[in-house]
Amino acid sequence: MGTKKVSPIFYIIVIIMAICFFIFHTIPFMQGIFYSFTNWKGYGSWDFVGLNNYLQLFKDPDILGAYSFTFIFAIITTILVNVLSLVIACALNAKIHFNGFLKAVYFLPYMLGNLMIGFIFNYIFANIVPQIGKNLGIEALSVNILGTENAMWGIIFVTVWASCAFNTLIYTAGLKSISSDIYEAAAIDGAIGIKRFSNITFPLLATSFTINVVLSVKGFLMVYDQIMAMTNGGPGMETTSIAVLIYKRGFTGGQFAYQSANAVILFVIVATISILQLRFLEKREAKYND
């Protein structure tokens, strides 16, 4: 039987997409790297400054503070999102009561953009929650958390809720792939409850866990939309992430070249962490698959 001939239209589509990717992604990326070695403000003339921008990054307290916030935010949010998503996926797989309601709750934010969700919760935290707190006499809820030193926790709450949908879908697909015969054999050996989860379910979800953790860390290290919509990096610089700082200082603060260097550093950090995660978690997958 001969090989099925591929229609030329597929090659045309791939070529067009490759050209678009090169024009709108690769070229701007290379330009950013180029400008990171200059003193360009985003307008006017410029000169080469070599590694000065990169050396200054490690002395800038604002940048160090933004990196500190970003890493703390990414670690906490990644843990909470994956724990909650796994619990929801297990609950849905067990077909508990209110199954349909749970699906609606976790899947709703998946249909909305992070920016829209951020604006909605900005209004909720500023108007609805304080009113409820005053009516109930709860002082902690009587103020807008986004205007306090605890603003990060408000953003984390919203981000966790908005991010659970995708992770839950991945974990649900992983749970569906586990044969019921395995659980039946385990039950005969006395593996039930937490013991069954720790010895069977979680190890067999190794691939789903790898996907979710790597994507979560990558996404949360580049968090931008929620912060811009909810706090704009405030109060002060309490919730200024690296991506927010790059945008605010680079495009509106006359530090285009300087923040381009910051963006290159962020890219290297995210790529390095992702590669290290993949290598470590793939070893874990191989261990459980053997």
C-alpha positions as CSV (number, residue, x, y, z in Angstrom):
1,M,0.0,0.0,0.0
2,G,1.4,3.4,-1.0
3,T,2.0,6.3,1.3
4,K,-0.8,8.7,1.4
5,K,0.1,11.9,-0.3
6,V,0.1,15.0,1.9
7,S,-1.9,17.9,0.5
8,P,0.2,21.0,-0.4
9,I,-2.2,23.2,1.6
10,F,-0.7,21.7,4.9
11,Y,2.8,22.7,3.8
12,I,1.6,26.2,3.0
13,I,-0.1,26.6,6.4
14,V,3.1,25.4,8.2
15,I,5.3,27.7,6.2
16,I,2.9,30.7,6.9
17,M,2.8,29.9,10.6
18,A,6.7,29.5,10.7
19,I,7.1,32.9,9.0
20,C,4.6,34.6,11.4
21,F,6.4,33.0,14.4
22,F,9.8,34.3,13.1
23,I,8.5,37.8,12.5
24,F,6.4,38.3,15.6
25,H,8.4,36.2,18.1
26,T,12.0,35.4,17.1
27,I,12.9,38.8,15.6
28,P,11.6,40.8,18.6
29,F,13.3,38.4,21.0
30,M,16.6,38.9,19.2
31,Q,16.1,42.6,19.2
32,G,15.5,42.6,22.9
33,I,18.8,40.7,23.4
34,F,20.6,43.2,21.2
35,Y,19.2,46.3,23.0
36,S,20.1,44.8,26.4
37,F,23.7,45.6,25.6
38,T,22.8,49.3,24.9
39,N,21.5,52.3,26.8
40,W,18.5,52.8,24.6
41,K,15.5,54.4,26.4
42,G,13.0,53.2,23.8
43,Y,13.4,56.4,21.8
44,G,16.2,58.6,20.5
45,S,19.8,57.5,20.0
46,W,21.7,54.8,21.9
47,D,25.2,53.6,22.5
48,F,26.7,50.2,23.4
49,V,27.3,49.7,27.1
50,G,28.4,46.1,27.1
51,L,27.4,44.1,30.2
52,N,26.7,47.3,32.3
53,N,23.0,46.6,32.3
54,Y,23.4,43.1,33.5
55,L,25.9,44.0,36.2
56,Q,23.6,46.8,37.5
57,L,20.7,44.4,37.8
58,F,22.3,42.6,40.8
59,K,22.7,45.9,42.6
60,D,19.2,47.2,42.0
61,P,17.0,46.8,45.2
62,D,13.8,47.2,43.2
63,I,14.7,44.3,40.9
64,L,15.9,42.1,43.8
65,G,12.7,42.8,45.6
66,A,10.6,41.9,42.5
67,Y,12.5,38.6,42.1
68,S,12.0,37.8,45.8
69,F,8.2,38.4,45.5
70,T,8.0,36.5,42.2
71,F,9.7,33.4,43.6
72,I,7.7,33.4,46.8
73,F,4.5,33.8,44.8
74,A,5.4,31.1,42.3
75,I,6.4,28.5,45.0
76,I,3.3,29.1,47.2
77,T,0.9,29.2,44.3
78,T,2.3,26.1,42.5
79,I,1.9,24.1,45.7
80,L,-1.6,25.3,46.4
81,V,-2.8,24.9,42.8
82,N,-1.5,21.4,42.4
83,V,-2.8,20.2,45.8
84,L,-6.2,21.6,45.3
85,S,-6.4,20.5,41.7
86,L,-5.5,16.9,42.7
87,V,-8.1,16.9,45.4
88,I,-10.8,18.2,43.0
89,A,-9.8,15.6,40.4
90,C,-9.9,12.8,42.9
91,A,-13.3,14.0,44.1
92,L,-14.7,14.2,40.6
93,N,-13.3,10.7,39.8
94,A,-15.0,9.3,42.9
95,K,-18.3,10.6,41.7
96,I,-19.2,12.3,45.0
97,H,-22.4,14.4,45.5
98,F,-22.5,17.8,43.8
99,N,-20.2,16.5,41.1
100,G,-21.7,18.8,38.4
101,F,-21.5,21.8,40.7
102,L,-17.8,21.2,41.4
103,K,-17.1,20.9,37.7
104,A,-18.8,24.3,37.1
105,V,-16.8,25.9,40.0
106,Y,-13.4,24.8,38.8
107,F,-14.0,25.1,35.1
108,L,-15.7,28.6,35.1
109,P,-12.4,30.6,35.3
110,Y,-11.0,28.6,32.4
111,M,-13.5,30.3,30.1
112,L,-12.5,33.8,31.3
113,G,-9.2,35.6,30.8
114,N,-6.9,36.3,33.8
115,L,-7.2,40.0,33.2
116,M,-11.0,39.9,33.3
117,I,-10.9,37.7,36.5
118,G,-8.5,40.2,38.0
119,F,-10.8,43.2,37.4
120,I,-13.8,41.3,38.8
121,F,-12.0,40.4,42.0
122,N,-10.5,43.9,42.3
123,Y,-14.1,45.1,42.6
124,I,-15.1,42.2,45.0
125,F,-12.1,42.9,47.3
126,A,-12.7,46.7,47.2
127,N,-16.5,46.8,47.6
128,I,-18.2,43.5,48.5
129,V,-15.8,41.8,51.0
130,P,-15.3,44.9,53.2
131,Q,-19.0,45.4,53.4
132,I,-19.5,41.8,54.4
133,G,-16.8,42.2,57.0
134,K,-18.4,45.3,58.5
135,N,-21.8,43.6,58.7
136,L,-20.3,40.5,60.4
137,G,-18.0,42.6,62.6
138,I,-14.9,40.9,61.3
139,E,-12.2,43.5,61.3
140,A,-9.8,41.6,59.1
141,L,-12.4,41.5,56.3
142,S,-13.5,45.1,56.7
143,V,-10.6,46.5,54.6
144,N,-9.6,46.0,51.0
145,I,-6.8,43.4,51.3
146,L,-5.3,44.6,48.0
147,G,-4.4,47.9,49.7
148,T,-2.6,46.3,52.6
149,E,0.7,44.4,53.2
150,N,-1.3,41.2,52.7
151,A,-2.1,42.0,49.1
152,M,-0.1,39.1,47.8
153,W,-2.5,36.7,49.5
154,G,-5.4,38.2,47.7
155,I,-3.6,37.7,44.4
156,I,-2.6,34.2,45.4
157,F,-6.3,33.3,46.2
158,V,-7.5,34.5,42.8
159,T,-4.6,32.9,40.9
160,V,-5.2,29.6,42.6
161,W,-8.9,29.6,41.8
162,A,-8.3,30.7,38.2
163,S,-5.5,28.2,37.6
164,C,-7.1,25.0,39.0
165,A,-9.2,24.3,35.9
166,F,-6.3,23.4,33.6
167,N,-4.5,21.4,36.2
168,T,-7.6,19.6,37.2
169,L,-8.2,18.5,33.6
170,I,-4.7,17.1,33.4
171,Y,-5.1,15.2,36.7
172,T,-8.6,14.0,35.7
173,A,-7.2,12.6,32.4
174,G,-4.5,10.9,34.3
175,L,-6.9,9.3,36.8
176,K,-9.1,8.0,33.9
177,S,-6.1,6.2,32.5
178,I,-5.5,4.2,35.6
179,S,-7.1,0.7,35.2
180,S,-9.7,-0.3,37.8
181,D,-8.0,-3.7,37.9
182,I,-5.1,-2.2,39.6
183,Y,-7.3,-0.8,42.4
184,E,-9.1,-4.1,42.7
185,A,-5.8,-6.0,43.1
186,A,-4.6,-3.4,45.6
187,A,-7.8,-3.7,47.7
188,I,-7.2,-7.5,48.0
189,D,-3.8,-6.7,49.4
190,G,-5.3,-4.2,51.9
191,A,-4.4,-1.0,50.1
192,I,-7.3,1.4,50.7
193,G,-7.7,5.1,51.5
194,I,-4.5,7.2,51.9
195,K,-2.4,4.0,51.5
196,R,-3.9,3.4,48.1
197,F,-3.4,7.0,47.0
198,S,0.2,7.2,48.1
199,N,1.3,3.8,46.8
200,I,-0.8,3.6,43.6
201,T,-2.7,6.7,42.5
202,F,0.0,9.3,43.0
203,P,2.9,7.3,41.5
204,L,0.7,6.5,38.4
205,L,0.0,10.2,38.0
206,A,3.7,10.9,37.6
207,T,3.4,12.2,34.0
208,S,0.4,14.4,34.9
209,F,2.3,15.7,37.9
210,T,5.3,16.6,35.8
211,I,3.2,18.5,33.2
212,N,1.3,20.5,35.9
213,V,4.3,21.4,38.0
214,V,6.5,22.5,35.1
215,L,3.8,24.6,33.5
216,S,2.7,26.0,36.8
217,V,6.2,27.2,37.9
218,K,6.8,28.6,34.4
219,G,3.5,30.5,34.3
220,F,3.7,31.9,37.8
221,L,7.3,33.1,37.4
222,M,5.9,35.2,34.6
223,V,2.8,36.3,36.4
224,Y,1.5,39.6,35.0
225,D,-2.2,39.9,34.2
226,Q,-3.7,39.4,37.6
227,I,-1.3,41.8,39.3
228,M,-1.9,44.6,36.7
229,A,-5.6,44.2,37.1
230,M,-5.8,43.9,40.9
231,T,-2.9,46.0,42.4
232,N,-0.8,47.4,39.5
233,G,2.2,46.2,41.6
234,G,1.1,48.1,44.7
235,P,0.8,49.1,47.4
236,G,4.2,50.6,46.8
237,M,6.1,47.7,45.3
238,E,4.7,45.0,47.5
239,T,3.2,42.9,44.6
240,T,5.5,44.0,41.8
241,S,6.5,40.8,39.9
242,I,9.4,40.7,37.4
243,A,7.1,40.9,34.4
244,V,5.2,43.9,35.9
245,L,8.5,45.7,36.6
246,I,9.8,45.0,33.1
247,Y,6.7,46.5,31.6
248,K,6.3,49.5,33.9
249,R,10.0,50.5,33.8
250,G,10.7,49.4,30.3
251,F,7.8,50.9,28.4
252,T,6.8,53.8,30.6
253,G,9.9,54.5,32.7
254,G,12.5,55.0,30.0
255,Q,14.5,51.9,30.9
256,F,13.9,49.9,27.7
257,A,17.4,48.5,27.3
258,Y,17.9,48.0,31.1
259,Q,14.7,46.1,31.4
260,S,15.5,44.1,28.2
261,A,18.5,42.8,30.1
262,N,16.1,42.0,33.0
263,A,13.9,40.1,30.6
264,V,16.8,38.1,29.3
265,I,17.8,37.1,32.8
266,L,14.1,36.1,33.5
267,F,14.1,34.0,30.3
268,V,17.3,32.2,31.4
269,I,16.0,31.6,34.9
270,V,12.6,30.2,33.7
271,A,14.3,28.0,31.0
272,T,16.9,26.7,33.5
273,I,14.3,25.9,36.1
274,S,12.0,24.2,33.6
275,I,14.8,22.0,32.3
276,L,16.0,21.0,35.8
277,Q,12.4,20.2,36.7
278,L,11.9,18.1,33.7
279,R,15.1,16.1,34.3
280,F,14.3,15.5,37.9
281,L,10.6,14.7,37.4
282,E,11.3,12.5,34.4
283,K,13.7,10.4,36.6
284,R,10.8,10.1,39.0
285,E,8.5,9.0,36.2
286,A,11.0,6.4,35.1
287,K,11.3,5.1,38.6
288,Y,7.5,4.4,38.9
289,N,7.2,3.2,35.3
290,D,9.9,0.5,35.7
